[in-house]
Structures are given as structure tokens and as C-alpha cells.
Amino acid sequence: MGISGGISRGVSPGILREPLCECSLPAALEAMGERWSFLILRAAFNGLHHFEEFQAELGIARNILANRLARLVEHGILARRPLPEDRRKIAYGLTEKGFALLPTMIALRQWGERWETRIPAFPILVDARDRQPIEQVAVRAHDGRVLGRGDLIWALPGEIGATD
């Protein structure tokens, strides 16, 4: 681990960070945009589909909502489709790519509960099968172990599986 408590790089102890120019995080943030995009996504996960529903639920200005919906569609996170009964009316739905953001959304919610609001969110997200609360999102090893800060290093492709 580096002095800052971050993730260290496996081979060269002097190089303690991921090459930032190769990081996929900026691309992900570009796709999502900012706060409103996350709130629109949360609303979509909660079953909202129509412009008017998003606008009423979120209290977002119409021009900002239109912009954020277009961005999420452009990035393949939401799909836009006309309704068969009224082709002028549009429904937005999560794509497979959009649904893949669910763990990220849950992790952000859990982080906010722990570090920002310090109170459990309401309602509670539960497993549909047994109605028990879901676990905390965690970083896990290939064998399922929960990993902490001291358990992580950066490795180059040729170093995968190599042990010291």
C-alpha cells in the first residue's frame, strides 16, 4: 500500500497508481454525466418510463431532463421507444448496459447512508425471494472473499495469477 492508503501496483513498488490516461472511470463519468443522470437512472430502476413521470418525480427542469435523457439514450443506458397505442408518446427503459449499473447505484446509495446521511434509506432494498435486506456491496476476490484496502494491488496483464 502507498502512503495515502490507496491501491498499490504489483511489480514496481515505485509506481503506486494506475496510469490515469488508461483508466475507464472518465469514460463512465462522461456517459453518466452528473447528478441528474443518476437520479433519472434511479427513477428508471424504480419503474418510471415517461418524460412526465420523470419530471414530476424529480422536479427537474424540462430542458435539463430532455438533455439528460438524450445523453443516456446516446450512451445506450436507456432505450427510447414510441408506445404502440400513441406513437407520439415515448417510453424510456433500461437497456442491458443500463441495468448493469445497478450494483453501482446500490453501492452509492449504501455509501451515502453510511457516510453522508448516516441513516438507513427508506424503503429498504430486499431480496424478492425471502424479503431480507441485501448485503453491503463489496469488492470480492475471484473466490468470493471480501477484500479490504490492504488486499488490492494493480497488476499488468502478464502478472495476473503470479504470486511473490
Residue frames relative to the residue before (quaternion, step in Angstrom):
aa qw qx qy qz dx dy dz
M 1.0000 0.0000 0.0000 0.0000 0.00 0.00 0.00
G 0.4565 -0.6685 0.5159 0.2805 3.50 -1.13 0.67
I 0.7157 -0.4376 0.3254 0.4364 3.53 -1.31 0.17
S 0.6847 0.5029 -0.2908 0.4400 3.58 0.98 -0.81
G 0.5082 -0.6509 0.4305 0.3643 3.59 1.22 -0.19
G 0.4590 0.6910 -0.4420 0.3414 3.57 1.23 0.34
I 0.6600 -0.4613 0.3977 0.4397 3.54 -1.32 -0.31
S 0.2571 -0.7788 0.5489 0.1618 3.59 -0.78 0.93
R 0.4917 -0.6393 0.5112 0.2969 3.53 -1.31 0.34
G 0.5871 -0.6649 0.3548 0.2954 3.55 -0.88 0.98
V 0.7987 0.3757 -0.2052 0.4229 3.61 0.45 -1.15
S 0.8163 0.2302 -0.0985 0.5205 3.56 0.59 -1.11
P 0.3528 -0.7654 0.4921 0.2180 3.59 -0.31 1.18
G 0.6338 0.5497 -0.3398 0.4251 3.60 1.13 -0.54
I 0.6888 0.4081 -0.2713 0.5342 3.60 1.19 -0.47
L 0.0369 -0.8627 0.5031 -0.0354 3.55 -0.17 1.29
R 0.7465 0.3539 -0.2417 0.5090 3.58 1.11 0.36
E 0.5890 -0.5457 0.4690 0.3679 3.48 -1.34 0.39
P 0.4962 -0.6224 0.4904 0.3548 3.63 -0.98 0.69
L 0.3928 -0.7768 0.4402 0.2203 3.57 -0.34 1.23
C 0.6259 0.5466 -0.3527 0.4302 3.60 1.06 -0.60
E 0.7034 0.4337 -0.2585 0.5003 3.61 1.24 -0.37
C 0.4804 0.6929 -0.4188 0.3372 3.59 1.27 0.01
S 0.3757 -0.7399 0.5167 0.2109 3.58 -0.99 0.85
L 0.4533 0.7071 -0.4457 0.3096 3.62 1.22 -0.15
P 0.6497 0.5015 -0.3527 0.4494 3.68 0.82 -0.75
A 0.6353 0.5186 -0.3374 0.4623 3.61 1.00 -0.75
A 0.6482 0.5096 -0.3170 0.4686 3.58 0.98 -0.81
L 0.6695 0.4882 -0.3017 0.4716 3.59 0.94 -0.84
E 0.6057 0.5456 -0.3468 0.4639 3.59 1.09 -0.66
A 0.6617 0.5039 -0.3030 0.4652 3.59 0.98 -0.83
M 0.7331 0.4256 -0.2379 0.4742 3.57 0.88 -0.91
G 0.3674 -0.7453 0.4906 0.2623 3.58 1.05 -0.60
E 0.6844 -0.4535 0.3668 0.4376 3.54 -0.49 -1.15
R 0.8620 -0.1868 0.1100 0.4583 3.54 -1.34 -0.27
W 0.6878 0.4954 -0.3089 0.4313 3.61 0.74 -0.97
S 0.6215 0.5443 -0.3511 0.4407 3.58 1.00 -0.72
F 0.6542 0.4991 -0.3125 0.4746 3.58 0.98 -0.80
L 0.6675 0.4909 -0.3074 0.4680 3.60 1.00 -0.77
I 0.6108 0.5193 -0.3446 0.4884 3.59 1.09 -0.64
L 0.6467 0.5158 -0.3106 0.4682 3.56 0.96 -0.86
R 0.6280 0.5235 -0.3310 0.4712 3.59 0.98 -0.83
A 0.6538 0.5079 -0.3090 0.4681 3.58 0.96 -0.86
A 0.6393 0.5137 -0.3250 0.4709 3.60 1.02 -0.78
F 0.6330 0.5138 -0.3261 0.4785 3.60 1.01 -0.75
N 0.7067 0.4374 -0.2465 0.4984 3.57 1.18 -0.59
G 0.6865 -0.5628 0.2619 0.3787 3.57 1.20 0.48
L 0.4798 0.6386 -0.4695 0.3763 3.61 1.17 0.20
H 0.1216 -0.8287 0.5460 0.0185 3.58 -1.01 0.85
H 0.7657 0.3935 -0.1794 0.4760 3.59 1.08 -0.65
F 0.6650 -0.5255 0.3701 0.3804 3.52 -1.18 0.73
E 0.6890 0.4935 -0.2867 0.4467 3.58 0.81 -1.01
E 0.6268 0.5274 -0.3369 0.4642 3.61 1.06 -0.72
F 0.6522 0.5046 -0.3144 0.4704 3.57 0.90 -0.92
Q 0.6710 0.5157 -0.2982 0.4415 3.55 0.88 -0.99
A 0.6894 0.4768 -0.2828 0.4663 3.59 0.88 -0.93
E 0.6887 0.4966 -0.2836 0.4457 3.59 0.91 -0.91
L 0.7803 0.3687 -0.1755 0.4737 3.56 0.90 -0.96
G 0.3235 -0.7577 0.5059 0.2556 3.60 1.15 -0.48
I 0.3762 0.7372 -0.4636 0.3164 3.57 1.19 0.59
A 0.5499 -0.6009 0.4603 0.3531 3.58 -1.07 0.68
R 0.5985 -0.6179 0.3811 0.3388 3.57 -0.99 0.87
N 0.6714 0.4985 -0.3137 0.4499 3.60 0.91 -0.84
I 0.6443 0.4964 -0.3220 0.4844 3.61 1.03 -0.74
L 0.6374 0.5232 -0.3278 0.4610 3.58 0.95 -0.84
A 0.6551 0.5092 -0.3174 0.4591 3.60 0.87 -0.91
N 0.6520 0.5181 -0.3045 0.4623 3.57 0.98 -0.86
R 0.7004 0.4679 -0.2767 0.4625 3.60 0.84 -0.96
L 0.6248 0.5192 -0.3429 0.4716 3.60 1.00 -0.72
A 0.6482 0.5157 -0.3162 0.4625 3.59 0.95 -0.89
R 0.6472 0.5177 -0.3144 0.4629 3.59 0.98 -0.82
L 0.6715 0.4914 -0.2959 0.4692 3.61 0.92 -0.90
V 0.6309 0.5013 -0.3240 0.4957 3.60 1.10 -0.67
E 0.6434 0.5386 -0.3165 0.4424 3.60 0.91 -0.93
H 0.7303 0.4080 -0.2264 0.4990 3.58 1.02 -0.77
G 0.5278 -0.6799 0.3897 0.3275 3.59 1.25 0.15
I 0.4366 0.6933 -0.4557 0.3479 3.58 1.23 0.43
L 0.7522 0.1375 -0.0894 0.6382 3.55 1.15 -0.73
A 0.2605 -0.7210 0.6145 0.1859 3.55 -1.24 0.53
R 0.2589 -0.7520 0.5933 0.1247 3.55 -1.07 0.84
R 0.1189 0.7989 -0.5824 0.0918 3.58 -0.78 0.99
P 0.4697 -0.6578 0.5080 0.2977 3.57 -1.04 0.80
L 0.4562 -0.6674 0.5112 0.2916 3.57 -1.10 0.68
P 0.5473 -0.6515 0.4119 0.3261 3.62 -0.88 0.89
E 0.6911 0.4953 -0.2902 0.4392 3.62 0.98 -0.78
D 0.7788 0.0280 -0.0186 0.6263 3.60 1.22 -0.47
R 0.2766 -0.8226 0.4746 0.1469 3.57 0.00 1.32
R 0.5791 0.5722 -0.3811 0.4382 3.60 1.25 -0.21
K 0.6650 0.4785 -0.2900 0.4947 3.56 1.22 -0.52
I 0.2185 -0.8006 0.5536 0.0695 3.57 -0.88 1.04
A 0.1643 -0.7479 0.6345 0.1052 3.54 -1.14 0.76
Y 0.2139 -0.7462 0.6190 0.1194 3.54 -1.11 0.78
G 0.0202 0.8042 -0.5929 0.0379 3.55 -0.95 0.88
L 0.5820 -0.5877 0.4393 0.3507 3.53 -1.19 0.56
T 0.3079 -0.7046 0.6065 0.2021 3.54 -1.06 0.78
E 0.6904 -0.4120 0.3493 0.4813 3.58 -1.26 -0.05
K 0.6320 0.5285 -0.3177 0.4694 3.58 1.03 -0.82
G 0.6626 0.4984 -0.3008 0.4712 3.58 0.98 -0.81
F 0.6628 0.5026 -0.3099 0.4605 3.57 0.93 -0.88
A 0.5938 0.5787 -0.3578 0.4294 3.60 1.15 -0.57
L 0.5989 0.5599 -0.3582 0.4467 3.61 1.27 -0.23
L 0.4170 0.7380 -0.4576 0.2684 3.62 1.22 -0.17
P 0.6703 0.4773 -0.3423 0.4537 3.67 0.75 -0.80
T 0.6205 0.5370 -0.3370 0.4615 3.59 1.07 -0.69
M 0.6624 0.5035 -0.3010 0.4660 3.56 0.93 -0.91
I 0.6536 0.4980 -0.3125 0.4766 3.59 0.96 -0.84
A 0.6459 0.5181 -0.3245 0.4572 3.59 0.94 -0.87
L 0.6579 0.4961 -0.3153 0.4708 3.62 0.94 -0.83
R 0.6388 0.5203 -0.3260 0.4636 3.58 0.99 -0.81
Q 0.6761 0.4859 -0.2936 0.4697 3.57 0.89 -0.94
W 0.6217 0.5308 -0.3352 0.4684 3.58 1.04 -0.75
G 0.6586 0.5151 -0.3000 0.4592 3.58 0.96 -0.89
E 0.6265 0.5296 -0.3318 0.4658 3.58 1.02 -0.78
R 0.7220 0.4599 -0.2523 0.4512 3.57 0.88 -0.97
W 0.8339 0.2880 -0.1056 0.4589 3.58 0.72 -1.05
E 0.7573 0.3778 -0.2173 0.4864 3.62 1.07 -0.53
T 0.7973 0.2674 -0.1596 0.5170 3.60 0.53 -1.11
R 0.2128 -0.8184 0.4920 0.2072 3.56 1.22 -0.67
I 0.6612 0.4095 -0.3336 0.5327 3.56 1.18 0.59
P 0.5581 -0.6033 0.4367 0.3658 3.60 -1.05 0.63
A 0.4901 -0.6477 0.4977 0.3042 3.55 -1.06 0.77
F 0.1755 -0.7626 0.6156 0.0930 3.53 -1.23 0.55
P 0.5125 -0.2365 -0.8148 0.1324 1.66 -1.60 1.87
I 0.5650 -0.5995 0.4606 0.3304 3.55 -1.33 0.28
L 0.3887 -0.7050 0.5434 0.2378 3.57 -0.96 0.88
V 0.0103 -0.8194 0.5703 -0.0562 3.57 -0.66 1.17
D 0.5824 -0.5360 0.4862 0.3703 3.52 -1.38 0.32
A 0.4671 -0.7047 0.4587 0.2734 3.61 -0.73 1.04
R 0.6279 0.5722 -0.3407 0.4028 3.60 1.07 -0.69
D 0.8432 0.1045 -0.0348 0.5261 3.60 0.72 -1.01
R 0.4169 -0.7559 0.4198 0.2803 3.56 1.38 0.16
Q 0.4266 0.6616 -0.4864 0.3791 3.56 1.08 0.79
P 0.5835 -0.5916 0.4104 0.3756 3.62 -1.03 0.68
I 0.4990 -0.6414 0.4903 0.3150 3.55 -1.11 0.69
E 0.5719 -0.5803 0.4560 0.3581 3.57 -1.28 0.40
Q 0.6050 -0.4943 0.4595 0.4224 3.52 -1.35 0.15
V 0.4670 -0.6317 0.5292 0.3206 3.57 -1.05 0.74
A 0.0066 0.8089 -0.5856 0.0523 3.56 -0.89 0.94
V 0.4637 -0.6039 0.5542 0.3364 3.53 -1.30 0.33
R 0.0761 -0.8232 0.5625 -0.0109 3.55 -0.71 1.11
A 0.5025 -0.6229 0.5168 0.3041 3.52 -1.24 0.63
H 0.7046 -0.4512 0.3357 0.4328 3.57 -1.29 0.19
D 0.7214 0.4166 -0.2450 0.4960 3.60 1.15 -0.55
G 0.6564 -0.5583 0.2959 0.4122 3.59 1.25 0.26
R 0.4710 0.6689 -0.4521 0.3554 3.63 1.22 -0.16
V 0.4151 -0.6607 0.5601 0.2784 3.58 -1.09 0.73
L 0.2194 -0.7958 0.5568 0.0924 3.56 -0.82 1.04
G 0.2520 -0.7491 0.5968 0.1388 3.54 -1.13 0.77
R 0.7738 -0.3603 0.2452 0.4597 3.58 -1.32 0.00
G 0.7137 0.4722 -0.2635 0.4453 3.58 0.89 -0.87
D 0.6453 0.5462 -0.3079 0.4364 3.59 1.27 -0.17
L 0.6833 0.5086 -0.2641 0.4524 3.60 1.25 -0.13
I 0.0589 0.7568 -0.6504 0.0289 3.55 -1.12 0.79
W 0.4524 -0.6274 0.5452 0.3231 3.57 -1.27 0.33
A 0.0288 -0.7912 0.6109 0.0057 3.60 -1.02 0.77
L 0.4538 -0.6520 0.5364 0.2851 3.53 -1.15 0.65
P 0.6882 -0.5015 0.3024 0.4282 3.65 -1.10 0.51
G 0.6893 0.4868 -0.2929 0.4495 3.63 0.91 -0.80
E 0.6653 0.5115 -0.2920 0.4587 3.57 1.26 -0.31
I 0.4428 0.7020 -0.4557 0.3218 3.59 1.27 -0.15
G 0.8076 0.2287 -0.2069 0.5027 3.56 -0.83 1.03
A 0.5818 0.5766 -0.3835 0.4265 3.61 1.20 -0.27
T 0.1485 -0.7766 0.6066 0.0830 3.57 -0.97 0.85
D 0.5572 -0.6179 0.4472 0.3281 3.54 -1.20 0.56
